[in-house]
Amino acid sequence: MLFMVYSTLLIDVDSDGIAIVTIDRPSKLNALNAEVLSELDDWFVIARDDSAVRGVIITGSGPKSFVAGADIAKFKDLSRETGKGFAEKGQAVFNRIENLGKPVIAAVNGFALGGGCELALACHLRVASDNARFAQPEVNLGILPGYGGTQRLPRLVGKGIATELILTGAMISAERAHEIGLVNHVFPPEGLLEGAKKLVASIISKAPIAVALSLEALGGSDTPLADGLRLEAELFGQACATADFQEGVDAFLEKRKADFKGK
Ligand code: COA
């Protein structure tokens, strides 16, 4: 894992288990082509089962762009069939990111447009530099978001705001993205990665199974309430069967810091 080499991704895993995945096509503002998607897919498959990775930060190369969208240069040949497949492929990769079972944070360092905004939406949390810009500008090209934007954006920011963003294609600032809950924190550009790392570090200091089960339960918040509550109770039971739960309770009662083992 630590030695994986990709042509469109830079991977750096530190000794605390925080992996920084940098999408590295700065000359094209890190636009997502098939190779980027396939390399992301490959890495996230490996990262799921690699205990050296405890949390992930996704960012873009260079000072200007997180990801400026899917690669428009490849759009011309899309037909009804290939267009559907194109959307399904991106959706599958982003689902894999969302279902990693470990926290994934988007550190949005510039343009997050179209597929870039959708990539950020598939992450569990988003932080942004104060010069970041967000949009779902697909209507300008005669299409609609195809990598999950019409589904994840309204779930995150509400249907009214999502509808306006998707129908107008308007670009919004990091400040506005923060106001509507699209990003959790805004940092100056030079503090972005540090801010993202602190957030991941605070999560991975907790019991890993509890974090994974919380992510799974939060995924259920899109279902009818009764189904979500059933899922929550089931997962709560699973958490109670872990050694980390015993350790967490013992540590509290003994007034010491918990030593979680992920078991
Ligand atoms: N797909 C493919 N290439 C892209 C791209 C994308 N989504 N976004 C930017 N690029 C390329 C540009 O074509 C350009 O390549 P070139 O130097 O070979 O001509 C390079 O990245 C730099 O972009 P440029 O447009 O020159 O930068 P800018 O600062 O003038 O404008 C943007 C920045 C983001 C406003 C502009 O690039 C843009 O509108 N990009 C498309 C955004 C979009 O619609 N994304 C959603 C797609 S569904």
py3Dmol code that shows the C-alpha trace and the ligand (Angstrom):
import py3Dmol

protein = """\
ATOM      1  CA  MET A   1       0.000   0.000   0.000  1.00  0.00           C
ATOM      2  CA  LEU A   2       2.600   2.517   1.057  1.00  0.00           C
ATOM      3  CA  PHE A   3       4.416   1.881  -2.202  1.00  0.00           C
ATOM      4  CA  MET A   4       1.476   2.083  -4.596  1.00  0.00           C
ATOM      5  CA  VAL A   5       2.391   4.212  -7.595  1.00  0.00           C
ATOM      6  CA  TYR A   6      -0.286   5.849  -9.718  1.00  0.00           C
ATOM      7  CA  SER A   7      -0.044   8.221 -12.632  1.00  0.00           C
ATOM      8  CA  THR A   8      -2.874  10.554 -11.590  1.00  0.00           C
ATOM      9  CA  LEU A   9      -2.801  10.200  -7.790  1.00  0.00           C
ATOM     10  CA  LEU A  10      -0.209  10.990  -5.172  1.00  0.00           C
ATOM     11  CA  ILE A  11      -0.592   8.904  -2.026  1.00  0.00           C
ATOM     12  CA  ASP A  12       1.049   9.713   1.267  1.00  0.00           C
ATOM     13  CA  VAL A  13       0.260   7.723   4.399  1.00  0.00           C
ATOM     14  CA  ASP A  14       1.764   9.040   7.640  1.00  0.00           C
ATOM     15  CA  SER A  15       2.695   7.070  10.730  1.00  0.00           C
ATOM     16  CA  ASP A  16      -0.625   7.954  12.405  1.00  0.00           C
ATOM     17  CA  GLY A  17      -2.533   6.277   9.580  1.00  0.00           C
ATOM     18  CA  ILE A  18      -3.727   9.468   7.878  1.00  0.00           C
ATOM     19  CA  ALA A  19      -3.609   9.007   4.109  1.00  0.00           C
ATOM     20  CA  ILE A  20      -3.507  12.062   1.880  1.00  0.00           C
ATOM     21  CA  VAL A  21      -4.772  11.256  -1.603  1.00  0.00           C
ATOM     22  CA  THR A  22      -3.941  14.075  -4.017  1.00  0.00           C
ATOM     23  CA  ILE A  23      -5.554  14.100  -7.441  1.00  0.00           C
ATOM     24  CA  ASP A  24      -2.667  15.125  -9.623  1.00  0.00           C
ATOM     25  CA  ARG A  25      -3.592  16.558 -13.030  1.00  0.00           C
ATOM     26  CA  PRO A  26      -2.960  20.227 -12.267  1.00  0.00           C
ATOM     27  CA  SER A  27      -2.635  21.224 -15.940  1.00  0.00           C
ATOM     28  CA  LYS A  28      -6.304  20.178 -16.363  1.00  0.00           C
ATOM     29  CA  LEU A  29      -7.336  21.512 -12.958  1.00  0.00           C
ATOM     30  CA  ASN A  30      -7.447  17.892 -11.761  1.00  0.00           C
ATOM     31  CA  ALA A  31     -10.431  17.020 -13.974  1.00  0.00           C
ATOM     32  CA  LEU A  32     -11.609  13.449 -13.515  1.00  0.00           C
ATOM     33  CA  ASN A  33     -10.846  11.273 -16.510  1.00  0.00           C
ATOM     34  CA  ALA A  34     -11.275   7.488 -16.664  1.00  0.00           C
ATOM     35  CA  GLU A  35      -7.765   6.955 -15.348  1.00  0.00           C
ATOM     36  CA  VAL A  36      -8.324   9.078 -12.237  1.00  0.00           C
ATOM     37  CA  LEU A  37     -11.578   7.250 -11.505  1.00  0.00           C
ATOM     38  CA  SER A  38     -10.004   3.864 -12.013  1.00  0.00           C
ATOM     39  CA  GLU A  39      -7.000   4.716  -9.824  1.00  0.00           C
ATOM     40  CA  LEU A  40      -9.262   6.093  -7.089  1.00  0.00           C
ATOM     41  CA  ASP A  41     -11.321   2.913  -7.258  1.00  0.00           C
ATOM     42  CA  ASP A  42      -8.217   0.767  -7.047  1.00  0.00           C
ATOM     43  CA  TRP A  43      -6.770   2.641  -4.085  1.00  0.00           C
ATOM     44  CA  PHE A  44      -9.990   2.711  -2.090  1.00  0.00           C
ATOM     45  CA  VAL A  45     -10.381  -1.068  -2.519  1.00  0.00           C
ATOM     46  CA  ILE A  46      -6.915  -1.554  -1.041  1.00  0.00           C
ATOM     47  CA  ALA A  47      -7.362   1.072   1.682  1.00  0.00           C
ATOM     48  CA  ARG A  48     -10.491  -0.569   3.043  1.00  0.00           C
ATOM     49  CA  ASP A  49      -8.600  -3.614   4.282  1.00  0.00           C
ATOM     50  CA  ASP A  50      -5.263  -1.970   5.005  1.00  0.00           C
ATOM     51  CA  SER A  51      -4.900  -1.354   8.735  1.00  0.00           C
ATOM     52  CA  ALA A  52      -2.123   1.176   8.016  1.00  0.00           C
ATOM     53  CA  VAL A  53      -4.861   3.523   6.751  1.00  0.00           C
ATOM     54  CA  ARG A  54      -7.140   4.845   9.494  1.00  0.00           C
ATOM     55  CA  GLY A  55      -8.503   7.972   7.828  1.00  0.00           C
ATOM     56  CA  VAL A  56      -8.263   9.675   4.443  1.00  0.00           C
ATOM     57  CA  ILE A  57      -7.978  13.223   3.163  1.00  0.00           C
ATOM     58  CA  ILE A  58      -8.691  13.834  -0.523  1.00  0.00           C
ATOM     59  CA  THR A  59      -7.326  17.011  -2.077  1.00  0.00           C
ATOM     60  CA  GLY A  60      -6.227  18.401  -5.445  1.00  0.00           C
ATOM     61  CA  SER A  61      -2.800  19.247  -6.798  1.00  0.00           C
ATOM     62  CA  GLY A  62      -1.789  22.881  -7.091  1.00  0.00           C
ATOM     63  CA  PRO A  63      -3.201  26.058  -5.560  1.00  0.00           C
ATOM     64  CA  LYS A  64      -6.107  26.581  -7.933  1.00  0.00           C
ATOM     65  CA  SER A  65      -8.322  23.550  -8.088  1.00  0.00           C
ATOM     66  CA  PHE A  66      -9.626  20.645  -6.058  1.00  0.00           C
ATOM     67  CA  VAL A  67     -11.297  19.006  -9.057  1.00  0.00           C
ATOM     68  CA  ALA A  68     -12.808  21.105 -11.892  1.00  0.00           C
ATOM     69  CA  GLY A  69     -15.230  18.349 -12.864  1.00  0.00           C
ATOM     70  CA  ALA A  70     -15.355  15.341 -15.080  1.00  0.00           C
ATOM     71  CA  ASP A  71     -13.041  15.616 -18.078  1.00  0.00           C
ATOM     72  CA  ILE A  72     -15.085  17.578 -20.616  1.00  0.00           C
ATOM     73  CA  ALA A  73     -12.632  16.617 -23.367  1.00  0.00           C
ATOM     74  CA  LYS A  74     -14.147  13.122 -23.248  1.00  0.00           C
ATOM     75  CA  PHE A  75     -17.781  14.284 -23.388  1.00  0.00           C
ATOM     76  CA  LYS A  76     -18.248  14.599 -27.134  1.00  0.00           C
ATOM     77  CA  ASP A  77     -18.763  10.924 -27.849  1.00  0.00           C
ATOM     78  CA  LEU A  78     -21.281  10.240 -25.080  1.00  0.00           C
ATOM     79  CA  SER A  79     -24.563   8.727 -26.235  1.00  0.00           C
ATOM     80  CA  ARG A  80     -27.639   7.629 -24.296  1.00  0.00           C
ATOM     81  CA  GLU A  81     -26.035   4.257 -23.507  1.00  0.00           C
ATOM     82  CA  THR A  82     -22.475   5.353 -22.918  1.00  0.00           C
ATOM     83  CA  GLY A  83     -23.707   8.378 -20.963  1.00  0.00           C
ATOM     84  CA  LYS A  84     -25.604   6.147 -18.563  1.00  0.00           C
ATOM     85  CA  GLY A  85     -22.548   3.928 -18.157  1.00  0.00           C
ATOM     86  CA  PHE A  86     -20.361   6.995 -17.649  1.00  0.00           C
ATOM     87  CA  ALA A  87     -22.580   8.156 -14.774  1.00  0.00           C
ATOM     88  CA  GLU A  88     -22.779   4.665 -13.258  1.00  0.00           C
ATOM     89  CA  LYS A  89     -19.002   4.276 -13.294  1.00  0.00           C
ATOM     90  CA  GLY A  90     -18.458   7.551 -11.416  1.00  0.00           C
ATOM     91  CA  GLN A  91     -21.269   6.737  -9.004  1.00  0.00           C
ATOM     92  CA  ALA A  92     -19.724   3.343  -8.218  1.00  0.00           C
ATOM     93  CA  VAL A  93     -16.337   4.870  -7.436  1.00  0.00           C
ATOM     94  CA  PHE A  94     -17.887   7.554  -5.231  1.00  0.00           C
ATOM     95  CA  ASN A  95     -20.014   4.925  -3.442  1.00  0.00           C
ATOM     96  CA  ARG A  96     -16.830   3.036  -2.701  1.00  0.00           C
ATOM     97  CA  ILE A  97     -15.326   6.162  -1.150  1.00  0.00           C
ATOM     98  CA  GLU A  98     -18.457   6.767   0.919  1.00  0.00           C
ATOM     99  CA  ASN A  99     -18.471   3.139   2.090  1.00  0.00           C
ATOM    100  CA  LEU A 100     -14.808   2.959   3.081  1.00  0.00           C
ATOM    101  CA  GLY A 101     -15.709   2.346   6.734  1.00  0.00           C
ATOM    102  CA  LYS A 102     -13.094   4.913   7.798  1.00  0.00           C
ATOM    103  CA  PRO A 103     -13.457   8.693   7.795  1.00  0.00           C
ATOM    104  CA  VAL A 104     -12.838  10.429   4.476  1.00  0.00           C
ATOM    105  CA  ILE A 105     -12.490  14.204   4.406  1.00  0.00           C
ATOM    106  CA  ALA A 106     -12.379  16.392   1.320  1.00  0.00           C
ATOM    107  CA  ALA A 107      -9.857  19.221   1.673  1.00  0.00           C
ATOM    108  CA  VAL A 108     -11.174  21.518  -1.042  1.00  0.00           C
ATOM    109  CA  ASN A 109      -8.288  23.720  -2.149  1.00  0.00           C
ATOM    110  CA  GLY A 110      -9.891  25.632  -5.033  1.00  0.00           C
ATOM    111  CA  PHE A 111     -12.489  24.818  -7.702  1.00  0.00           C
ATOM    112  CA  ALA A 112     -14.855  21.986  -6.786  1.00  0.00           C
ATOM    113  CA  LEU A 113     -17.063  21.957  -9.860  1.00  0.00           C
ATOM    114  CA  GLY A 114     -19.389  19.308 -11.229  1.00  0.00           C
ATOM    115  CA  GLY A 115     -17.791  15.946 -10.490  1.00  0.00           C
ATOM    116  CA  GLY A 116     -15.417  17.747  -8.107  1.00  0.00           C
ATOM    117  CA  CYS A 117     -18.296  18.977  -5.985  1.00  0.00           C
ATOM    118  CA  GLU A 118     -19.822  15.480  -6.205  1.00  0.00           C
ATOM    119  CA  LEU A 119     -16.544  13.926  -5.077  1.00  0.00           C
ATOM    120  CA  ALA A 120     -16.540  16.245  -2.059  1.00  0.00           C
ATOM    121  CA  LEU A 121     -20.169  15.280  -1.382  1.00  0.00           C
ATOM    122  CA  ALA A 122     -19.254  11.584  -1.342  1.00  0.00           C
ATOM    123  CA  CYS A 123     -16.701  12.264   1.406  1.00  0.00           C
ATOM    124  CA  HIS A 124     -17.978  12.165   4.989  1.00  0.00           C
ATOM    125  CA  LEU A 125     -16.850  15.704   5.802  1.00  0.00           C
ATOM    126  CA  ARG A 126     -15.632  18.672   3.809  1.00  0.00           C
ATOM    127  CA  VAL A 127     -13.233  21.460   4.716  1.00  0.00           C
ATOM    128  CA  ALA A 128     -12.266  24.218   2.312  1.00  0.00           C
ATOM    129  CA  SER A 129      -9.697  26.930   1.777  1.00  0.00           C
ATOM    130  CA  ASP A 130     -11.165  30.425   1.772  1.00  0.00           C
ATOM    131  CA  ASN A 131     -10.525  30.686  -1.990  1.00  0.00           C
ATOM    132  CA  ALA A 132     -12.492  27.502  -2.792  1.00  0.00           C
ATOM    133  CA  ARG A 133     -15.433  27.702  -5.206  1.00  0.00           C
ATOM    134  CA  PHE A 134     -18.267  25.206  -5.546  1.00  0.00           C
ATOM    135  CA  ALA A 135     -20.760  24.633  -8.363  1.00  0.00           C
ATOM    136  CA  GLN A 136     -22.796  22.052 -10.187  1.00  0.00           C
ATOM    137  CA  PRO A 137     -22.459  23.751 -13.593  1.00  0.00           C
ATOM    138  CA  GLU A 138     -23.643  20.808 -15.729  1.00  0.00           C
ATOM    139  CA  VAL A 139     -26.681  22.689 -17.081  1.00  0.00           C
ATOM    140  CA  ASN A 140     -24.226  24.992 -18.856  1.00  0.00           C
ATOM    141  CA  LEU A 141     -23.172  21.963 -20.913  1.00  0.00           C
ATOM    142  CA  GLY A 142     -26.659  20.605 -21.510  1.00  0.00           C
ATOM    143  CA  ILE A 143     -26.442  17.802 -18.948  1.00  0.00           C
ATOM    144  CA  LEU A 144     -27.155  17.296 -15.262  1.00  0.00           C
ATOM    145  CA  PRO A 145     -24.960  16.063 -12.422  1.00  0.00           C
ATOM    146  CA  GLY A 146     -24.294  12.350 -12.968  1.00  0.00           C
ATOM    147  CA  TYR A 147     -21.935  11.359 -10.157  1.00  0.00           C
ATOM    148  CA  GLY A 148     -24.473  11.664  -7.337  1.00  0.00           C
ATOM    149  CA  GLY A 149     -24.993  15.441  -7.192  1.00  0.00           C
ATOM    150  CA  THR A 150     -28.770  15.396  -7.610  1.00  0.00           C
ATOM    151  CA  GLN A 151     -29.007  12.947  -4.692  1.00  0.00           C
ATOM    152  CA  ARG A 152     -26.279  13.877  -2.226  1.00  0.00           C
ATOM    153  CA  LEU A 153     -26.471  17.679  -2.523  1.00  0.00           C
ATOM    154  CA  PRO A 154     -30.161  17.934  -1.463  1.00  0.00           C
ATOM    155  CA  ARG A 155     -29.563  15.434   1.328  1.00  0.00           C
ATOM    156  CA  LEU A 156     -26.751  17.621   2.653  1.00  0.00           C
ATOM    157  CA  VAL A 157     -27.983  21.185   2.152  1.00  0.00           C
ATOM    158  CA  GLY A 158     -31.740  20.731   1.651  1.00  0.00           C
ATOM    159  CA  LYS A 159     -33.772  20.497  -1.524  1.00  0.00           C
ATOM    160  CA  GLY A 160     -34.417  24.219  -2.005  1.00  0.00           C
ATOM    161  CA  ILE A 161     -30.782  25.281  -2.022  1.00  0.00           C
ATOM    162  CA  ALA A 162     -29.691  22.206  -3.994  1.00  0.00           C
ATOM    163  CA  THR A 163     -32.350  22.864  -6.619  1.00  0.00           C
ATOM    164  CA  GLU A 164     -31.144  26.438  -7.072  1.00  0.00           C
ATOM    165  CA  LEU A 165     -27.496  25.372  -7.336  1.00  0.00           C
ATOM    166  CA  ILE A 166     -28.228  22.605  -9.841  1.00  0.00           C
ATOM    167  CA  LEU A 167     -30.669  24.572 -11.998  1.00  0.00           C
ATOM    168  CA  THR A 168     -28.610  27.771 -12.162  1.00  0.00           C
ATOM    169  CA  GLY A 169     -25.130  26.238 -12.165  1.00  0.00           C
ATOM    170  CA  ALA A 170     -24.127  29.190  -9.968  1.00  0.00           C
ATOM    171  CA  MET A 171     -20.662  29.191  -8.451  1.00  0.00           C
ATOM    172  CA  ILE A 172     -20.563  29.855  -4.708  1.00  0.00           C
ATOM    173  CA  SER A 173     -17.773  30.920  -2.382  1.00  0.00           C
ATOM    174  CA  ALA A 174     -16.310  28.892   0.474  1.00  0.00           C
ATOM    175  CA  GLU A 175     -18.054  31.269   2.868  1.00  0.00           C
ATOM    176  CA  ARG A 176     -21.460  30.590   1.294  1.00  0.00           C
ATOM    177  CA  ALA A 177     -20.688  26.853   1.186  1.00  0.00           C
ATOM    178  CA  HIS A 178     -20.008  27.059   4.918  1.00  0.00           C
ATOM    179  CA  GLU A 179     -23.252  28.944   5.543  1.00  0.00           C
ATOM    180  CA  ILE A 180     -25.347  26.270   3.818  1.00  0.00           C
ATOM    181  CA  GLY A 181     -23.542  23.364   5.488  1.00  0.00           C
ATOM    182  CA  LEU A 182     -21.769  22.184   2.353  1.00  0.00           C
ATOM    183  CA  VAL A 183     -18.444  22.545   4.157  1.00  0.00           C
ATOM    184  CA  ASN A 184     -17.777  22.138   7.868  1.00  0.00           C
ATOM    185  CA  HIS A 185     -14.815  24.481   8.235  1.00  0.00           C
ATOM    186  CA  VAL A 186     -13.001  27.107   6.172  1.00  0.00           C
ATOM    187  CA  PHE A 187      -9.272  27.704   6.537  1.00  0.00           C
ATOM    188  CA  PRO A 188      -6.723  30.002   4.899  1.00  0.00           C
ATOM    189  CA  PRO A 189      -5.090  28.071   2.019  1.00  0.00           C
ATOM    190  CA  GLU A 190      -1.860  27.502   3.943  1.00  0.00           C
ATOM    191  CA  GLY A 191      -3.785  26.034   6.896  1.00  0.00           C
ATOM    192  CA  LEU A 192      -6.119  23.774   4.929  1.00  0.00           C
ATOM    193  CA  LEU A 193      -4.263  20.466   5.126  1.00  0.00           C
ATOM    194  CA  GLU A 194      -3.335  21.033   8.743  1.00  0.00           C
ATOM    195  CA  GLY A 195      -6.990  21.728   9.547  1.00  0.00           C
ATOM    196  CA  ALA A 196      -8.082  18.601   7.696  1.00  0.00           C
ATOM    197  CA  LYS A 197      -5.425  16.521   9.473  1.00  0.00           C
ATOM    198  CA  LYS A 198      -6.550  17.770  12.895  1.00  0.00           C
ATOM    199  CA  LEU A 199     -10.123  16.808  12.089  1.00  0.00           C
ATOM    200  CA  VAL A 200      -9.126  13.301  10.937  1.00  0.00           C
ATOM    201  CA  ALA A 201      -6.812  12.909  13.926  1.00  0.00           C
ATOM    202  CA  SER A 202      -9.624  13.761  16.329  1.00  0.00           C
ATOM    203  CA  ILE A 203     -11.791  11.066  14.712  1.00  0.00           C
ATOM    204  CA  ILE A 204      -9.178   8.324  14.521  1.00  0.00           C
ATOM    205  CA  SER A 205      -8.330   8.799  18.197  1.00  0.00           C
ATOM    206  CA  LYS A 206     -11.771   7.283  18.946  1.00  0.00           C
ATOM    207  CA  ALA A 207     -12.726   3.618  18.892  1.00  0.00           C
ATOM    208  CA  PRO A 208     -12.401   2.598  15.210  1.00  0.00           C
ATOM    209  CA  ILE A 209     -15.323   0.179  15.218  1.00  0.00           C
ATOM    210  CA  ALA A 210     -17.551   2.810  16.837  1.00  0.00           C
ATOM    211  CA  VAL A 211     -16.505   5.266  14.121  1.00  0.00           C
ATOM    212  CA  ALA A 212     -17.222   2.721  11.364  1.00  0.00           C
ATOM    213  CA  LEU A 213     -20.596   1.811  12.854  1.00  0.00           C
ATOM    214  CA  SER A 214     -21.476   5.502  13.277  1.00  0.00           C
ATOM    215  CA  LEU A 215     -20.708   6.081   9.591  1.00  0.00           C
ATOM    216  CA  GLU A 216     -22.899   3.127   8.682  1.00  0.00           C
ATOM    217  CA  ALA A 217     -25.740   4.369  10.894  1.00  0.00           C
ATOM    218  CA  LEU A 218     -25.457   7.901   9.465  1.00  0.00           C
ATOM    219  CA  GLY A 219     -25.807   6.336   6.004  1.00  0.00           C
ATOM    220  CA  GLY A 220     -29.180   5.060   7.210  1.00  0.00           C
ATOM    221  CA  SER A 221     -30.353   8.610   7.896  1.00  0.00           C
ATOM    222  CA  ASP A 222     -31.507   8.779   4.254  1.00  0.00           C
ATOM    223  CA  THR A 223     -34.022   5.968   4.826  1.00  0.00           C
ATOM    224  CA  PRO A 224     -37.457   6.208   6.494  1.00  0.00           C
ATOM    225  CA  LEU A 225     -37.055   6.944  10.210  1.00  0.00           C
ATOM    226  CA  ALA A 226     -38.289   3.540  11.399  1.00  0.00           C
ATOM    227  CA  ASP A 227     -35.739   1.747   9.176  1.00  0.00           C
ATOM    228  CA  GLY A 228     -32.968   4.056  10.322  1.00  0.00           C
ATOM    229  CA  LEU A 229     -33.814   3.473  13.966  1.00  0.00           C
ATOM    230  CA  ARG A 230     -33.823  -0.300  13.462  1.00  0.00           C
ATOM    231  CA  LEU A 231     -30.392  -0.041  11.850  1.00  0.00           C
ATOM    232  CA  GLU A 232     -29.149   2.146  14.701  1.00  0.00           C
ATOM    233  CA  ALA A 233     -30.301  -0.347  17.361  1.00  0.00           C
ATOM    234  CA  GLU A 234     -28.684  -3.236  15.469  1.00  0.00           C
ATOM    235  CA  LEU A 235     -25.378  -1.371  15.164  1.00  0.00           C
ATOM    236  CA  PHE A 236     -25.549  -0.220  18.787  1.00  0.00           C
ATOM    237  CA  GLY A 237     -25.791  -3.880  19.789  1.00  0.00           C
ATOM    238  CA  GLN A 238     -22.759  -4.677  17.642  1.00  0.00           C
ATOM    239  CA  ALA A 239     -20.770  -1.896  19.329  1.00  0.00           C
ATOM    240  CA  CYS A 240     -21.693  -3.262  22.771  1.00  0.00           C
ATOM    241  CA  ALA A 241     -20.049  -6.573  21.811  1.00  0.00           C
ATOM    242  CA  THR A 242     -16.626  -4.980  21.223  1.00  0.00           C
ATOM    243  CA  ALA A 243     -13.634  -4.993  23.557  1.00  0.00           C
ATOM    244  CA  ASP A 244     -13.238  -1.282  22.825  1.00  0.00           C
ATOM    245  CA  PHE A 245     -16.632  -0.633  24.423  1.00  0.00           C
ATOM    246  CA  GLN A 246     -15.470  -2.350  27.633  1.00  0.00           C
ATOM    247  CA  GLU A 247     -12.238  -0.374  27.471  1.00  0.00           C
ATOM    248  CA  GLY A 248     -14.048   2.933  26.895  1.00  0.00           C
ATOM    249  CA  VAL A 249     -16.312   2.402  29.895  1.00  0.00           C
ATOM    250  CA  ASP A 250     -13.457   1.122  32.126  1.00  0.00           C
ATOM    251  CA  ALA A 251     -11.279   4.087  31.150  1.00  0.00           C
ATOM    252  CA  PHE A 252     -14.063   6.519  32.049  1.00  0.00           C
ATOM    253  CA  LEU A 253     -14.678   4.872  35.418  1.00  0.00           C
ATOM    254  CA  GLU A 254     -10.935   4.669  36.156  1.00  0.00           C
ATOM    255  CA  LYS A 255     -10.448   8.310  35.068  1.00  0.00           C
ATOM    256  CA  ARG A 256      -7.815   7.478  32.447  1.00  0.00           C
ATOM    257  CA  LYS A 257      -7.473   7.779  28.679  1.00  0.00           C
ATOM    258  CA  ALA A 258      -8.949   4.862  26.747  1.00  0.00           C
ATOM    259  CA  ASP A 259      -6.560   2.622  24.827  1.00  0.00           C
ATOM    260  CA  PHE A 260      -8.670   1.462  21.884  1.00  0.00           C
ATOM    261  CA  LYS A 261      -7.523  -1.553  19.884  1.00  0.00           C
ATOM    262  CA  GLY A 262     -10.155  -1.667  17.146  1.00  0.00           C
ATOM    263  CA  LYS A 263     -11.523  -4.947  18.501  1.00  0.00           C
TER     264      LYS A 263
END
"""
ligand_1 = """\
48
COA
N -12.423 18.997 -18.100
C -11.366 19.040 -18.910
N -10.464 20.032 -18.881
C -10.653 21.010 -18.016
C -11.744 21.049 -17.131
C -12.659 19.971 -17.199
N -13.717 19.881 -16.391
N -11.679 22.163 -16.387
C -10.564 22.809 -16.785
N -9.953 22.117 -17.756
C -8.708 22.460 -18.466
C -8.907 23.591 -19.448
O -9.435 23.096 -20.661
C -7.509 24.083 -19.581
O -6.770 23.201 -20.412
P -5.783 23.778 -21.568
O -4.784 24.595 -20.810
O -5.215 22.547 -22.170
O -6.657 24.593 -22.464
C -6.932 23.925 -18.170
O -7.758 22.958 -17.540
C -6.985 25.184 -17.350
O -8.308 25.669 -17.348
P -8.712 27.154 -17.804
O -10.142 27.119 -18.266
O -7.718 27.700 -18.760
O -8.595 27.933 -16.424
P -9.377 29.245 -15.998
O -8.750 29.700 -14.739
O -9.480 30.204 -17.124
O -10.882 28.738 -15.683
C -12.531 27.253 -14.740
C -11.112 27.853 -14.629
C -12.648 26.185 -13.674
C -13.571 28.353 -14.478
C -12.751 26.660 -16.137
O -11.656 25.807 -16.433
C -14.015 25.850 -16.279
O -15.097 26.415 -16.390
N -13.877 24.503 -16.280
C -14.986 23.617 -16.498
C -15.816 23.483 -15.258
C -17.022 22.599 -15.492
O -17.934 22.923 -16.214
N -17.007 21.448 -14.797
C -18.103 20.552 -14.788
C -18.005 19.538 -15.841
S -19.463 18.537 -15.860
"""
view = py3Dmol.view(width=600, height=400)
view.addModel(protein, "pdb")
view.setStyle({"model": 0}, {"cartoon": {"style": "trace"}})
view.addModel(ligand_1, "xyz")
view.setStyle({"model": 1}, {"stick": {}})
view.zoomTo()
view.show()
